[in-house]
Amino acid sequence: MSTRFGAAAAALLSLLLTMLIAPASPAQAAAGLRVDGTRIVEANGNAFVIRGVSHAHTWYTSQTGAFAHIKALRANTVRVVLSGGRWPANGTSDVANVVSLCRQNRLICVLENHDTTGYGEQSGAYTLDQAVDYWNSVKSALTGTEDFIIVNIGNEPYGNNNVSAWTDATIDAITRMRGLGFQHLLMVDAPNWGQDWQFTMRDNAQRVADADPQGNTVFSIHMYGVFDTAAEITAYLDAFRTAGLPLVIGEFGHNHSDGDPDEDTIMAQAQARGIGYIGWSWSGNGGGVEYLDMVDDFDPASLTSWGERIFNGANGIGQTSREATFFSGGTSDTTAPTTPGTPSASGVTATGATLTWATSTDAGGSGLAGYDVYREQGDDDTLLGQSATNSITLTGLTPGTEYEVYVRARDGAGNQSAASPATTFTTEPGGGNGDGGCTAEGTVQTQWSDGYVVQPVTVTNDGDSGITGWTVTFTLPAGHTPAGSWNASLSVSGQTVTARNAAYNGTLAPGGSTGFGFQVNRPSGDTATVSSFTCAAS
């Protein structure tokens, strides 16, 4: 016994000497996707900005084609709903298949456990501790996937009851995940059904971040009715930027039963700040929120108005998404595609035309993703449309108008080619609309001392036949200037503003309607706003 004690003492002395002489070992570096200040970066240090949508896999496990369809619309991320038993359970083999689909379709996947939704307020909700148990049960399917899989520990893990418990529960969940050997970038949702209106996550985020021994946790805010003004959105995002902590908008929509979220500001601010966003959701919604479907019945050819907005609208996925460099071998693709051929116009009508051009090629590794078609207008060229092939049919053009157009190719990394030579065509004159055309009515959504937002301006086809385009004209009060718009393109002459439909919202059936919005700057203290609108259809 004394001999054994002596050996142990000698070993301890040797260890102490080694610790005194040898330099301290650095903390273990995060593998794959990781946090770098306020950013998410890949293993090679390349910044990665999430542009994606959620897919309700746990209820629609047969809809595996959704991964390819979401990718085809240029998303770089899909957030996959999983369950450990509160809903149809997704076991190890199913999760392994999801992981395979993510990699095959070159998508970063955020895997989330939906069981925790509304804990403390909704019957049957699981704890975050139970969510960690689930991740441990499927761990073998996730080993070695740190480059393209993010683990969202639990969706909206607290309702509106006992919200103060969120901080310690989240810290415990992160600590357990690391203790179980998970090396992934972890994502944690806010309480208050994800919307953090009591600011529990905002005010305790630093403590939670410090609890991760790998320093590799990103925070997720869900923006619905709580975030219905630009001021609320920017204030929340500012708080995390000031704190130097990483944040993504892990869910948001264009409407909700708890209020009308300001999706235009959400997307514009995310783009301006380099923050990721994930829209809810691809298809299959029920319970009165079917309007949040981006496509009808999982059909990628049938985009809803919300789908058009998030994929094809201003600051949308189509314009801003960049594929992770991991899928091109871990190196950044900086090589632009070759220049497309000169477009040729055919089938010109009063409001449309078909363009075709010689294809481009891409040698950078990320692959040719599609083409952008622009109208030449001096310093303010307008994006008329996007196509995955070397042809496009433009709609919503103005009758009797000359268009000078050109094409640029883009690859999966977002590189754009040089502009093709331009071609010019003129739309046919006029084009009646039965008994009258269209009407436009605007609502001042919010205003402050030196500005205001008009949203929506609702455009309605009040004729007896369909229209393929509309133009809304309004006059700004003296001293007012436009500061931005969405779902329409604006041109200004003096105080007269002309708004024209986007490529995706010009076609309206009789009685159909669509909407757009805009922001205006005005002299401080001025309370005037735009009050009347004139609409013309084509």
C-alpha positions in Angstrom: 0.0 0.0 0.0 2.8 2.4 0.9 4.6 1.4 -2.3 1.6 2.2 -4.4 1.2 5.6 -2.6 4.8 6.4 -3.3 4.5 5.7 -7.0 1.4 7.8 -7.2 3.1 10.7 -5.5 6.0 10.5 -7.9 3.7 10.5 -10.8 1.9 13.5 -9.5 5.2 15.4 -8.9 6.2 14.5 -12.5 2.9 15.8 -13.8 3.2 19.1 -11.9 6.7 19.7 -13.2 5.5 19.0 -16.8 2.7 21.5 -16.3 5.2 24.1 -15.1 7.7 23.6 -17.9 5.5 22.9 -20.9 3.4 25.6 -22.6 -0.3 25.5 -22.0 -2.3 23.7 -24.7 -4.7 26.0 -26.7 -8.4 25.4 -26.3 -9.8 23.0 -28.8 -10.7 24.7 -32.1 -14.2 24.2 -33.4 -14.5 21.9 -36.4 -16.2 22.9 -39.6 -18.7 25.7 -39.5 -17.9 28.0 -36.6 -18.5 31.4 -35.0 -16.1 34.2 -35.7 -17.2 37.3 -33.8 -20.7 38.1 -35.2 -20.2 35.9 -38.3 -20.5 32.3 -39.2 -17.5 31.1 -41.2 -16.5 27.8 -42.8 -13.5 25.7 -42.0 -11.4 27.7 -44.5 -12.4 31.0 -42.9 -14.8 32.0 -45.7 -17.8 33.9 -44.4 -21.1 32.0 -44.8 -24.4 33.9 -44.7 -27.5 31.7 -44.3 -30.2 32.1 -46.9 -32.7 29.4 -46.5 -36.2 28.1 -45.7 -37.6 25.5 -43.2 -39.0 22.2 -44.3 -41.4 20.3 -42.1 -39.8 16.9 -42.7 -41.1 15.2 -39.6 -44.7 15.4 -40.9 -43.8 14.9 -44.6 -40.9 12.3 -44.7 -41.9 11.2 -48.2 -41.3 14.7 -49.6 -37.6 14.2 -50.0 -37.7 16.0 -53.4 -38.1 19.2 -51.4 -34.3 19.4 -50.9 -33.5 19.6 -54.6 -36.4 22.0 -55.2 -35.3 24.4 -52.5 -31.8 24.3 -53.9 -33.0 25.0 -57.4 -34.5 28.2 -56.2 -31.0 29.2 -55.0 -31.3 28.6 -51.2 -28.0 27.7 -49.6 -29.6 26.4 -46.4 -32.6 24.3 -45.4 -33.8 24.0 -41.8 -35.2 20.5 -41.3 -37.9 19.8 -38.7 -37.2 16.7 -36.7 -38.9 15.0 -33.7 -37.9 12.6 -31.0 -41.4 11.4 -30.3 -43.7 14.3 -29.6 -44.6 14.0 -33.3 -43.7 11.1 -35.7 -40.2 10.3 -34.6 -37.2 10.6 -36.9 -34.7 7.8 -35.9 -31.0 7.4 -36.8 -31.6 6.0 -40.3 -34.0 8.8 -41.2 -31.6 11.4 -40.0 -28.8 9.8 -41.9 -30.9 10.0 -45.1 -31.6 13.7 -44.4 -27.8 14.3 -44.0 -27.2 12.5 -47.3 -29.8 14.7 -49.0 -28.2 17.8 -47.6 -24.8 16.9 -49.0 -26.2 15.6 -52.4 -28.0 18.9 -52.9 -25.1 21.1 -51.7 -27.1 22.5 -48.8 -26.1 23.6 -45.4 -28.7 21.9 -43.2 -29.9 23.2 -39.8 -31.4 20.2 -38.1 -33.9 21.3 -35.4 -35.7 19.3 -32.7 -39.3 20.5 -32.7 -40.4 18.7 -29.6 -39.5 21.6 -27.3 -41.9 24.1 -28.9 -43.8 26.1 -26.3 -42.4 24.3 -23.3 -44.1 25.5 -20.1 -47.2 26.7 -21.9 -48.1 24.0 -24.4 -49.1 20.6 -23.3 -46.8 17.8 -24.4 -43.8 20.0 -25.0 -40.4 18.4 -24.2 -37.6 20.0 -22.1 -34.3 21.0 -23.6 -32.7 18.2 -21.6 -35.0 15.7 -23.4 -33.9 17.4 -26.7 -30.3 16.6 -25.9 -31.3 13.0 -25.2 -32.7 12.9 -28.7 -29.5 14.3 -30.3 -27.5 11.7 -28.4 -29.7 9.0 -29.8 -29.0 10.0 -33.4 -25.4 11.0 -32.9 -24.0 8.3 -35.1 -25.8 9.8 -38.1 -24.1 13.2 -37.5 -20.5 12.2 -36.8 -18.1 13.9 -39.2 -20.8 16.3 -40.6 -19.6 19.5 -38.9 -18.8 21.2 -42.3 -22.4 21.3 -43.4 -24.7 20.4 -40.5 -25.8 22.9 -37.8 -27.6 21.5 -34.7 -30.5 23.7 -33.6 -30.9 22.1 -30.1 -34.6 22.9 -29.6 -37.2 24.9 -31.4 -38.8 27.8 -29.5 -38.0 26.0 -26.2 -40.2 28.1 -23.9 -43.6 29.7 -24.4 -44.5 32.7 -22.3 -44.4 31.0 -18.9 -41.3 30.8 -16.5 -39.2 32.3 -19.2 -36.4 33.2 -16.8 -35.5 29.5 -16.7 -34.4 29.6 -20.3 -30.9 30.8 -19.6 -29.8 28.0 -17.3 -31.7 25.3 -19.3 -29.9 26.5 -22.5 -26.5 26.6 -20.8 -27.1 23.0 -19.5 -28.1 21.8 -22.9 -25.0 23.3 -24.6 -22.7 21.9 -21.8 -24.3 18.4 -22.2 -24.0 18.5 -26.0 -20.3 19.3 -25.8 -19.8 16.6 -23.1 -21.4 14.1 -25.4 -18.8 14.9 -28.1 -20.8 17.1 -30.5 -18.4 19.3 -32.4 -21.0 21.1 -34.5 -22.0 24.7 -34.6 -24.9 24.8 -32.2 -27.9 27.1 -32.7 -30.2 28.1 -29.7 -33.7 29.6 -30.1 -35.1 32.4 -28.0 -38.0 31.8 -25.5 -41.4 33.6 -25.8 -42.2 31.2 -28.7 -38.9 32.2 -30.3 -39.7 36.0 -30.3 -37.9 37.0 -27.1 -40.3 39.9 -26.4 -39.2 39.9 -22.8 -35.6 40.1 -24.0 -34.4 37.1 -21.9 -32.1 35.8 -24.7 -30.9 39.3 -25.6 -29.9 40.2 -22.0 -28.4 36.8 -21.2 -26.7 35.9 -24.5 -23.2 36.7 -23.3 -23.5 34.3 -20.4 -24.8 31.6 -22.7 -22.1 32.1 -25.2 -19.4 32.0 -22.5 -20.8 28.6 -21.3 -19.8 26.9 -24.6 -16.3 25.6 -24.2 -15.8 25.7 -27.9 -17.3 29.3 -28.3 -19.4 28.0 -31.1 -23.0 28.9 -30.4 -25.2 31.1 -32.6 -28.4 32.7 -31.4 -31.7 32.5 -33.3 -34.5 35.0 -33.1 -37.9 34.2 -34.7 -39.6 37.3 -36.1 -43.4 37.3 -36.4 -45.9 39.7 -35.0 -43.6 41.1 -32.3 -41.4 42.5 -35.1 -43.9 44.5 -37.1 -42.0 47.8 -37.3 -38.6 48.7 -38.6 -37.7 50.3 -35.3 -38.3 47.0 -33.4 -36.3 45.0 -35.9 -33.3 47.2 -36.1 -33.2 47.7 -32.3 -33.0 44.0 -31.7 -30.3 43.4 -34.3 -28.4 46.4 -33.0 -28.2 44.8 -29.5 -26.4 41.7 -30.8 -24.1 43.7 -33.0 -23.2 46.0 -30.1 -22.5 42.9 -27.9 -20.4 41.3 -30.7 -22.5 38.2 -30.6 -23.7 36.1 -33.6 -27.4 36.1 -34.5 -29.5 34.6 -37.2 -33.2 35.2 -38.0 -34.1 31.6 -37.6 -37.7 32.0 -38.6 -39.9 34.7 -40.1 -42.9 35.1 -42.4 -44.8 37.8 -44.3 -47.9 37.5 -42.1 -49.0 35.8 -38.9 -51.9 35.4 -36.6 -50.2 37.4 -33.9 -49.6 40.4 -36.2 -48.0 41.5 -39.5 -44.2 41.1 -39.4 -42.3 43.6 -41.5 -40.6 41.1 -43.8 -39.2 43.8 -46.0 -37.2 45.4 -43.3 -36.2 42.0 -41.9 -34.7 41.0 -45.3 -33.1 44.3 -46.1 -31.5 44.6 -42.6 -30.3 41.0 -42.8 -28.6 41.7 -46.2 -27.1 45.0 -45.1 -25.6 43.4 -41.9 -24.5 40.1 -43.3 -27.0 38.2 -41.0 -28.5 34.9 -42.0 -32.3 34.4 -42.4 -34.5 31.3 -42.7 -38.1 31.8 -43.8 -41.0 29.6 -42.6 -41.8 27.4 -44.5 -41.6 25.4 -47.8 -45.1 23.7 -47.7 -47.6 21.8 -45.6 -48.7 24.4 -43.1 -52.0 23.9 -41.4 -54.0 25.1 -38.4 -54.9 28.4 -40.0 -51.4 29.5 -41.1 -51.5 27.9 -44.6 -50.6 31.4 -46.0 -47.1 30.7 -44.8 -46.6 28.0 -47.5 -44.0 29.1 -50.1 -45.3 26.6 -52.7 -48.7 25.0 -53.2 -48.8 21.3 -52.2 -45.0 20.9 -52.4 -45.0 21.9 -56.1 -41.9 24.0 -56.9 -43.6 25.3 -60.1 -46.5 26.8 -58.0 -45.0 29.6 -55.9 -47.3 31.4 -53.6 -47.1 35.2 -53.1 -44.9 34.5 -50.0 -42.7 32.2 -52.1 -42.3 34.8 -54.8 -41.4 37.4 -52.2 -38.7 35.4 -50.4 -37.2 33.7 -53.4 -37.5 36.4 -56.1 -38.1 39.7 -54.3 -35.8 42.5 -53.1 -33.1 41.1 -50.8 -34.5 37.7 -51.4 -32.8 34.3 -51.7 -32.4 34.5 -55.5 -30.5 37.8 -55.3 -28.4 37.2 -52.2 -27.7 33.5 -51.6 -24.1 32.2 -52.0 -23.4 28.5 -51.8 -21.0 27.2 -49.1 -17.5 26.8 -50.4 -17.3 23.4 -48.7 -19.3 21.9 -51.7 -16.7 23.1 -54.1 -13.8 21.4 -52.3 -13.4 23.9 -49.5 -11.9 26.7 -51.6 -13.7 29.9 -52.6 -14.8 30.1 -56.2 -13.8 33.5 -57.4 -13.9 32.7 -61.2 -16.9 34.2 -62.9 -18.7 32.4 -65.7 -18.1 33.3 -69.3 -20.1 36.1 -70.9 -23.5 35.0 -72.4 -24.3 35.7 -76.0 -26.3 38.6 -77.3 -30.0 38.1 -76.4 -32.5 37.8 -79.2 -36.1 39.0 -78.7 -39.1 37.3 -80.1 -42.8 37.1 -79.3 -43.0 40.7 -78.4 -46.4 41.9 -77.2 -47.7 45.0 -75.4 -46.5 43.7 -72.1 -44.1 40.9 -72.7 -41.3 39.4 -74.8 -39.2 36.2 -75.0 -35.4 36.4 -74.9 -32.9 33.7 -75.8 -29.1 33.8 -75.8 -26.0 31.6 -76.2 -25.1 29.8 -73.0 -22.2 30.5 -70.6 -19.8 28.1 -69.1 -18.3 28.0 -65.6 -14.8 26.7 -64.6 -14.7 27.9 -61.0 -16.1 24.7 -59.4 -19.4 25.9 -58.0 -21.3 25.4 -61.3 -23.4 27.6 -63.5 -26.5 28.6 -61.5 -28.5 30.7 -64.0 -28.8 34.1 -65.6 -30.0 37.6 -64.6 -31.7 39.8 -67.3 -31.3 43.6 -66.9 -32.8 46.7 -68.5 -30.1 49.3 -69.3 -31.1 52.5 -67.6 -27.9 54.5 -67.0 -26.7 54.2 -63.4 -29.8 52.4 -62.2 -30.2 49.2 -64.3 -33.3 47.2 -63.4 -33.4 43.5 -62.9 -36.2 42.3 -65.2 -36.0 38.6 -64.3 -33.9 35.5 -63.6 -33.7 32.2 -65.4 -32.0 28.8 -64.9 -31.8 28.4 -68.7 -30.7 30.5 -71.6 -34.2 31.7 -72.2 -36.8 33.8 -70.4 -40.3 35.2 -71.0 -40.6 38.7 -69.6 -44.0 39.9 -68.4 -45.4 43.1 -66.9 -43.6 45.3 -69.4 -45.0 48.8 -70.3 -46.8 49.1 -73.7 -45.2 51.1 -76.4 -41.9 51.3 -74.6 -38.3 50.7 -75.9 -36.3 48.3 -73.8 -32.5 47.9 -74.1 -31.6 44.6 -72.3 -28.6 42.5 -71.5 -27.8 39.3 -69.7 -25.3 38.3 -67.0 -24.5 34.7 -66.0 -24.0 33.7 -62.3 -22.5 30.6 -60.7 -23.3 28.8 -57.4 -20.8 31.0 -55.5 -22.6 34.2 -56.6 -20.0 35.4 -59.1 -21.5 37.3 -62.1 -20.1 37.3 -65.6 -19.5 40.4 -67.6 -22.6 41.8 -69.3 -23.6 40.4 -72.7 -23.9 42.8 -75.6 -27.3 44.5 -75.4 -30.3 44.2 -77.7 -33.2 46.6 -78.1 -36.9 45.9 -78.7 -40.1 47.9 -78.4 -43.3 46.6 -76.9 -46.5 46.9 -78.9 -48.8 49.8 -78.2 -51.7 49.8 -75.7 -53.7 46.9 -74.7 -57.2 47.4 -73.2 -58.5 46.1 -69.9 -62.2 45.6 -70.3 -64.1 48.0 -68.1 -61.5 50.1 -66.4 -58.1 48.9 -65.3 -56.9 49.0 -61.7 -57.1 50.9 -58.5 -54.5 51.5 -55.8 -54.9 52.3 -52.1 -52.1 52.9 -49.6 -51.8 52.6 -45.9 -49.2 54.4 -43.7 -47.9 51.5 -41.7 -45.6 53.4 -39.4 -44.0 56.9 -39.2 -41.5 58.8 -37.1 -40.3 62.4 -37.0 -38.4 62.4 -40.3 -39.9 59.5 -42.2 -42.6 57.0 -42.7 -43.4 53.7 -44.4 -46.4 53.1 -46.7 -47.3 49.4 -46.7 -49.2 47.9 -48.3 -50.2 49.8 -51.4 -52.8 47.4 -52.6 -53.2 47.2 -56.3 -56.5 45.6 -57.5 -57.6 44.6 -61.0 -61.1 46.1 -61.1 -61.6 45.2 -64.7 -63.4 42.3 -66.3 -60.3 40.7 -67.8 -56.8 39.8 -66.7 -53.9 42.2 -66.7 -50.2 41.5 -67.1 -48.8 44.8 -65.7 -49.7 47.9 -63.7 -48.3 51.3 -63.0 -49.1 53.4 -59.9 -48.4 57.1 -59.8 -48.4 59.3 -56.7 -47.0 62.7 -55.6 -44.7 63.2 -52.7 -45.2 66.3 -50.5 -42.6 69.0 -50.8 -39.3 68.1 -49.3 -40.1 64.3 -49.2 -37.8 61.9 -51.0 -38.1 58.1 -51.5 -35.8 56.0 -49.4 -36.5 52.5 -50.7 -39.2 50.2 -52.1 -40.1 46.6 -52.3 -42.2 44.5 -54.7 -42.2 47.4 -57.2 -39.5 49.5 -59.0 -39.7 53.3 -58.6 -38.7 56.1 -60.9 -38.9 59.8 -59.7 -39.4 63.0 -61.7 -39.5 66.0 -59.3 -42.1 65.0 -56.7 -43.9 62.6 -59.0 -43.1 58.9 -58.3 -44.0 56.1 -60.7 -44.1 52.6 -59.3 -44.1 49.7 -61.8 -44.8 46.0 -61.0 -42.0 43.6 -60.4 -41.6 40.6 -62.8 -43.5 38.4 -60.5 -46.5 40.4 -59.4 -47.8 42.1 -62.6 -50.3 39.5 -63.6 -53.7 39.8 -61.9 -57.0 38.1 -62.7 -60.2 40.1 -62.5 -60.7 41.0 -58.9 -57.2 39.9 -58.0 -54.8 42.1 -56.0 -51.2 42.4 -55.0 -49.2 44.9 -53.0 -46.0 46.8 -52.7 -44.5 49.3 -50.2 -42.0 52.1 -49.9 -40.2 54.3 -47.4 -40.0 58.1 -47.5 -37.7 60.6 -45.8 -39.2 63.9 -44.9 -38.1 67.1 -43.0 -38.0 66.6 -39.2 -41.3 67.5 -37.7 -43.2 67.4 -40.9 -46.3 65.2 -40.5 -47.5 65.0 -44.1 -47.7 61.7 -45.9 -48.6 60.4 -49.4 -52.4 60.4 -49.5 -53.6 59.4 -53.0 -52.6 57.0 -55.8 -53.5 56.6 -59.4 -53.3 53.2 -61.1 -53.0 52.2 -64.8 -53.2 48.6 -66.1 -51.7 47.0 -69.2 
